Amino acid sequence: MTPRTAPRTALLALAELLAWWGALALLWLVLITSVDTLERIVGAGAAAVGALLARAGRRAVTWR
């Protein structure tokens, strides 16, 4: 990996994590019945963990 590709790779990883997080957080909000502050906090945390696991799983399958 050259020094020029490192920032691009980091940006792509961040974009992937944000995309996963957004999709999972939206799914959480769709599936719950009441939307209060605690539910949003729990949903954001669960979506963050899910995004990390989804990225790790995709990397394990594509071997990058």
Backbone atoms as SQL, in Angstrom:
CREATE TABLE atoms (id INTEGER PRIMARY KEY, chain TEXT, resi INTEGER, resn TEXT, atom TEXT, x REAL, y REAL, z REAL);
INSERT INTO atoms VALUES
  (1, 'A', 1, 'MET', 'N', 0.848, -1.169, 0.000),
  (2, 'A', 1, 'MET', 'CA', 0.000, 0.000, 0.000),
  (3, 'A', 1, 'MET', 'C', 0.899, 1.238, 0.000),
  (4, 'A', 2, 'THR', 'N', 0.660, 2.108, -0.927),
  (5, 'A', 2, 'THR', 'CA', 1.457, 3.328, -0.999),
  (6, 'A', 2, 'THR', 'C', 0.886, 4.376, -0.056),
  (7, 'A', 3, 'PRO', 'N', 1.685, 5.380, 0.304),
  (8, 'A', 3, 'PRO', 'CA', 1.184, 6.422, 1.210),
  (9, 'A', 3, 'PRO', 'C', -0.028, 7.171, 0.653),
  (10, 'A', 4, 'ARG', 'N', -0.167, 7.229, -0.665),
  (11, 'A', 4, 'ARG', 'CA', -1.311, 7.938, -1.241),
  (12, 'A', 4, 'ARG', 'C', -2.613, 7.151, -1.134),
  (13, 'A', 5, 'THR', 'N', -2.540, 5.838, -1.127),
  (14, 'A', 5, 'THR', 'CA', -3.761, 5.043, -1.079),
  (15, 'A', 5, 'THR', 'C', -4.292, 4.880, 0.345),
  (16, 'A', 6, 'ALA', 'N', -3.458, 5.133, 1.340),
  (17, 'A', 6, 'ALA', 'CA', -3.908, 4.964, 2.724),
  (18, 'A', 6, 'ALA', 'C', -5.060, 5.897, 3.084),
  (19, 'A', 7, 'PRO', 'N', -5.002, 7.209, 2.780),
  (20, 'A', 7, 'PRO', 'CA', -6.151, 8.067, 3.108),
  (21, 'A', 7, 'PRO', 'C', -7.401, 7.675, 2.328),
  (22, 'A', 8, 'ARG', 'N', -7.236, 7.264, 1.078),
  (23, 'A', 8, 'ARG', 'CA', -8.400, 6.860, 0.285),
  (24, 'A', 8, 'ARG', 'C', -9.036, 5.606, 0.866),
  (25, 'A', 9, 'THR', 'N', -8.223, 4.664, 1.281),
  (26, 'A', 9, 'THR', 'CA', -8.732, 3.435, 1.881),
  (27, 'A', 9, 'THR', 'C', -9.461, 3.737, 3.187),
  (28, 'A', 10, 'ALA', 'N', -8.919, 4.642, 3.975),
  (29, 'A', 10, 'ALA', 'CA', -9.568, 5.010, 5.234),
  (30, 'A', 10, 'ALA', 'C', -10.903, 5.693, 4.975),
  (31, 'A', 11, 'LEU', 'N', -10.961, 6.543, 3.964),
  (32, 'A', 11, 'LEU', 'CA', -12.227, 7.211, 3.630),
  (33, 'A', 11, 'LEU', 'C', -13.266, 6.213, 3.128),
  (34, 'A', 12, 'LEU', 'N', -12.833, 5.245, 2.337),
  (35, 'A', 12, 'LEU', 'CA', -13.767, 4.221, 1.859),
  (36, 'A', 12, 'LEU', 'C', -14.289, 3.369, 3.020),
  (37, 'A', 13, 'ALA', 'N', -13.422, 3.053, 3.956),
  (38, 'A', 13, 'ALA', 'CA', -13.844, 2.283, 5.123),
  (39, 'A', 13, 'ALA', 'C', -14.843, 3.073, 5.960),
  (40, 'A', 14, 'LEU', 'N', -14.562, 4.357, 6.153),
  (41, 'A', 14, 'LEU', 'CA', -15.481, 5.208, 6.904),
  (42, 'A', 14, 'LEU', 'C', -16.818, 5.336, 6.192),
  (43, 'A', 15, 'ALA', 'N', -16.788, 5.497, 4.878),
  (44, 'A', 15, 'ALA', 'CA', -18.037, 5.595, 4.111),
  (45, 'A', 15, 'ALA', 'C', -18.846, 4.309, 4.220),
  (46, 'A', 16, 'GLU', 'N', -18.165, 3.168, 4.183),
  (47, 'A', 16, 'GLU', 'CA', -18.875, 1.890, 4.310),
  (48, 'A', 16, 'GLU', 'C', -19.508, 1.749, 5.689),
  (49, 'A', 17, 'LEU', 'N', -18.753, 2.119, 6.721),
  (50, 'A', 17, 'LEU', 'CA', -19.300, 2.044, 8.078),
  (51, 'A', 17, 'LEU', 'C', -20.509, 2.969, 8.241),
  (52, 'A', 18, 'LEU', 'N', -20.420, 4.177, 7.713),
  (53, 'A', 18, 'LEU', 'CA', -21.547, 5.112, 7.808),
  (54, 'A', 18, 'LEU', 'C', -22.762, 4.611, 7.030),
  (55, 'A', 19, 'ALA', 'N', -22.532, 3.993, 5.884),
  (56, 'A', 19, 'ALA', 'CA', -23.649, 3.446, 5.111),
  (57, 'A', 19, 'ALA', 'C', -24.333, 2.318, 5.870),
  (58, 'A', 20, 'TRP', 'N', -23.543, 1.411, 6.425),
  (59, 'A', 20, 'TRP', 'CA', -24.114, 0.320, 7.225),
  (60, 'A', 20, 'TRP', 'C', -24.859, 0.874, 8.436),
  (61, 'A', 21, 'TRP', 'N', -24.222, 1.840, 9.117),
  (62, 'A', 21, 'TRP', 'CA', -24.852, 2.414, 10.304),
  (63, 'A', 21, 'TRP', 'C', -26.187, 3.062, 9.944),
  (64, 'A', 22, 'GLY', 'N', -26.214, 3.826, 8.884),
  (65, 'A', 22, 'GLY', 'CA', -27.450, 4.492, 8.469),
  (66, 'A', 22, 'GLY', 'C', -28.551, 3.495, 8.139),
  (67, 'A', 23, 'ALA', 'N', -28.207, 2.454, 7.411),
  (68, 'A', 23, 'ALA', 'CA', -29.209, 1.443, 7.044),
  (69, 'A', 23, 'ALA', 'C', -29.732, 0.716, 8.279),
  (70, 'A', 24, 'LEU', 'N', -28.826, 0.342, 9.173),
  (71, 'A', 24, 'LEU', 'CA', -29.253, -0.395, 10.368),
  (72, 'A', 24, 'LEU', 'C', -30.030, 0.491, 11.343),
  (73, 'A', 25, 'ALA', 'N', -29.634, 1.759, 11.471),
  (74, 'A', 25, 'ALA', 'CA', -30.371, 2.679, 12.347),
  (75, 'A', 25, 'ALA', 'C', -31.771, 2.927, 11.798),
  (76, 'A', 26, 'LEU', 'N', -31.881, 3.075, 10.494),
  (77, 'A', 26, 'LEU', 'CA', -33.200, 3.260, 9.876),
  (78, 'A', 26, 'LEU', 'C', -34.073, 2.025, 10.086),
  (79, 'A', 27, 'LEU', 'N', -33.500, 0.848, 9.927),
  (80, 'A', 27, 'LEU', 'CA', -34.248, -0.384, 10.166),
  (81, 'A', 27, 'LEU', 'C', -34.723, -0.459, 11.609),
  (82, 'A', 28, 'TRP', 'N', -33.877, -0.078, 12.547),
  (83, 'A', 28, 'TRP', 'CA', -34.258, -0.062, 13.966),
  (84, 'A', 28, 'TRP', 'C', -35.460, 0.855, 14.180),
  (85, 'A', 29, 'LEU', 'N', -35.405, 2.051, 13.610),
  (86, 'A', 29, 'LEU', 'CA', -36.501, 3.004, 13.799),
  (87, 'A', 29, 'LEU', 'C', -37.792, 2.519, 13.171),
  (88, 'A', 30, 'VAL', 'N', -37.696, 1.799, 12.083),
  (89, 'A', 30, 'VAL', 'CA', -38.891, 1.268, 11.435),
  (90, 'A', 30, 'VAL', 'C', -39.524, 0.165, 12.281),
  (91, 'A', 31, 'LEU', 'N', -38.711, -0.631, 12.940),
  (92, 'A', 31, 'LEU', 'CA', -39.219, -1.797, 13.657),
  (93, 'A', 31, 'LEU', 'C', -39.695, -1.519, 15.078),
  (94, 'A', 32, 'ILE', 'N', -39.340, -0.372, 15.664),
  (95, 'A', 32, 'ILE', 'CA', -39.798, -0.103, 17.024),
  (96, 'A', 32, 'ILE', 'C', -41.121, 0.646, 16.981),
  (97, 'A', 33, 'THR', 'N', -41.865, 0.575, 18.077),
  (98, 'A', 33, 'THR', 'CA', -43.170, 1.220, 18.104),
  (99, 'A', 33, 'THR', 'C', -43.109, 2.615, 18.704),
  (100, 'A', 34, 'SER', 'N', -42.276, 2.811, 19.718),
  (101, 'A', 34, 'SER', 'CA', -42.185, 4.133, 20.341),
  (102, 'A', 34, 'SER', 'C', -40.796, 4.716, 20.085),
  (103, 'A', 35, 'VAL', 'N', -40.769, 5.974, 19.701),
  (104, 'A', 35, 'VAL', 'CA', -39.493, 6.621, 19.410),
  (105, 'A', 35, 'VAL', 'C', -39.250, 7.678, 20.478),
  (106, 'A', 36, 'ASP', 'N', -38.516, 7.294, 21.511),
  (107, 'A', 36, 'ASP', 'CA', -38.128, 8.268, 22.527),
  (108, 'A', 36, 'ASP', 'C', -36.600, 8.324, 22.574),
  (109, 'A', 37, 'THR', 'N', -36.062, 9.140, 23.417),
  (110, 'A', 37, 'THR', 'CA', -34.622, 9.381, 23.449),
  (111, 'A', 37, 'THR', 'C', -33.835, 8.110, 23.748),
  (112, 'A', 38, 'LEU', 'N', -34.276, 7.338, 24.714),
  (113, 'A', 38, 'LEU', 'CA', -33.563, 6.110, 25.068),
  (114, 'A', 38, 'LEU', 'C', -33.548, 5.132, 23.895),
  (115, 'A', 39, 'GLU', 'N', -34.665, 5.001, 23.191),
  (116, 'A', 39, 'GLU', 'CA', -34.716, 4.100, 22.038),
  (117, 'A', 39, 'GLU', 'C', -33.752, 4.557, 20.944),
  (118, 'A', 40, 'ARG', 'N', -33.630, 5.855, 20.750),
  (119, 'A', 40, 'ARG', 'CA', -32.698, 6.365, 19.736),
  (120, 'A', 40, 'ARG', 'C', -31.256, 6.074, 20.127),
  (121, 'A', 41, 'ILE', 'N', -30.931, 6.218, 21.399),
  (122, 'A', 41, 'ILE', 'CA', -29.564, 5.951, 21.869),
  (123, 'A', 41, 'ILE', 'C', -29.236, 4.472, 21.721),
  (124, 'A', 42, 'VAL', 'N', -30.141, 3.621, 22.154),
  (125, 'A', 42, 'VAL', 'CA', -29.924, 2.176, 22.040),
  (126, 'A', 42, 'VAL', 'C', -29.837, 1.769, 20.575),
  (127, 'A', 43, 'GLY', 'N', -30.693, 2.321, 19.748),
  (128, 'A', 43, 'GLY', 'CA', -30.665, 2.015, 18.318),
  (129, 'A', 43, 'GLY', 'C', -29.372, 2.452, 17.658),
  (130, 'A', 44, 'ALA', 'N', -28.880, 3.636, 18.023),
  (131, 'A', 44, 'ALA', 'CA', -27.619, 4.118, 17.452),
  (132, 'A', 44, 'ALA', 'C', -26.461, 3.218, 17.864),
  (133, 'A', 45, 'GLY', 'N', -26.456, 2.795, 19.119),
  (134, 'A', 45, 'GLY', 'CA', -25.395, 1.901, 19.586),
  (135, 'A', 45, 'GLY', 'C', -25.462, 0.535, 18.928),
  (136, 'A', 46, 'ALA', 'N', -26.662, -0.013, 18.830),
  (137, 'A', 46, 'ALA', 'CA', -26.822, -1.318, 18.191),
  (138, 'A', 46, 'ALA', 'C', -26.459, -1.244, 16.711),
  (139, 'A', 47, 'ALA', 'N', -26.813, -0.151, 16.060),
  (140, 'A', 47, 'ALA', 'CA', -26.468, 0.021, 14.650),
  (141, 'A', 47, 'ALA', 'C', -24.958, 0.150, 14.475),
  (142, 'A', 48, 'ALA', 'N', -24.281, 0.810, 15.414),
  (143, 'A', 48, 'ALA', 'CA', -22.824, 0.944, 15.328),
  (144, 'A', 48, 'ALA', 'C', -22.139, -0.412, 15.461),
  (145, 'A', 49, 'VAL', 'N', -22.600, -1.213, 16.406),
  (146, 'A', 49, 'VAL', 'CA', -22.033, -2.559, 16.567),
  (147, 'A', 49, 'VAL', 'C', -22.324, -3.394, 15.327),
  (148, 'A', 50, 'GLY', 'N', -23.542, -3.303, 14.825),
  (149, 'A', 50, 'GLY', 'CA', -23.907, -4.043, 13.614),
  (150, 'A', 50, 'GLY', 'C', -23.086, -3.610, 12.406),
  (151, 'A', 51, 'ALA', 'N', -22.810, -2.310, 12.293),
  (152, 'A', 51, 'ALA', 'CA', -22.010, -1.812, 11.171),
  (153, 'A', 51, 'ALA', 'C', -20.591, -2.358, 11.235),
  (154, 'A', 52, 'LEU', 'N', -20.015, -2.379, 12.428),
  (155, 'A', 52, 'LEU', 'CA', -18.662, -2.934, 12.573),
  (156, 'A', 52, 'LEU', 'C', -18.634, -4.418, 12.218),
  (157, 'A', 53, 'LEU', 'N', -19.640, -5.154, 12.665),
  (158, 'A', 53, 'LEU', 'CA', -19.700, -6.586, 12.358),
  (159, 'A', 53, 'LEU', 'C', -19.956, -6.840, 10.875),
  (160, 'A', 54, 'ALA', 'N', -20.791, -6.016, 10.254),
  (161, 'A', 54, 'ALA', 'CA', -21.066, -6.176, 8.826),
  (162, 'A', 54, 'ALA', 'C', -19.817, -5.907, 8.000),
  (163, 'A', 55, 'ARG', 'N', -19.063, -4.886, 8.362),
  (164, 'A', 55, 'ARG', 'CA', -17.810, -4.592, 7.642),
  (165, 'A', 55, 'ARG', 'C', -16.802, -5.706, 7.844),
  (166, 'A', 56, 'ALA', 'N', -16.676, -6.189, 9.061),
  (167, 'A', 56, 'ALA', 'CA', -15.737, -7.281, 9.325),
  (168, 'A', 56, 'ALA', 'C', -16.144, -8.539, 8.557),
  (169, 'A', 57, 'GLY', 'N', -17.431, -8.819, 8.522),
  (170, 'A', 57, 'GLY', 'CA', -17.909, -9.988, 7.780),
  (171, 'A', 57, 'GLY', 'C', -17.675, -9.857, 6.290),
  (172, 'A', 58, 'ARG', 'N', -17.918, -8.671, 5.737),
  (173, 'A', 58, 'ARG', 'CA', -17.690, -8.464, 4.316),
  (174, 'A', 58, 'ARG', 'C', -16.208, -8.587, 3.987),
  (175, 'A', 59, 'ARG', 'N', -15.359, -8.047, 4.853),
  (176, 'A', 59, 'ARG', 'CA', -13.913, -8.150, 4.612),
  (177, 'A', 59, 'ARG', 'C', -13.443, -9.603, 4.701),
  (178, 'A', 60, 'ALA', 'N', -14.045, -10.375, 5.588),
  (179, 'A', 60, 'ALA', 'CA', -13.651, -11.787, 5.711),
  (180, 'A', 60, 'ALA', 'C', -14.053, -12.571, 4.461),
  (181, 'A', 61, 'VAL', 'N', -15.187, -12.217, 3.881),
  (182, 'A', 61, 'VAL', 'CA', -15.652, -12.938, 2.710),
  (183, 'A', 61, 'VAL', 'C', -14.893, -12.515, 1.456),
  (184, 'A', 62, 'THR', 'N', -14.635, -11.217, 1.301),
  (185, 'A', 62, 'THR', 'CA', -13.951, -10.750, 0.086),
  (186, 'A', 62, 'THR', 'C', -12.431, -10.798, 0.215),
  (187, 'A', 63, 'TRP', 'N', -11.915, -11.048, 1.425),
  (188, 'A', 63, 'TRP', 'CA', -10.492, -11.213, 1.679),
  (189, 'A', 63, 'TRP', 'C', -9.674, -9.999, 1.260),
  (190, 'A', 64, 'ARG', 'N', -10.117, -8.804, 1.688),
  (191, 'A', 64, 'ARG', 'CA', -9.378, -7.570, 1.406),
  (192, 'A', 64, 'ARG', 'C', -8.707, -7.102, 2.656);
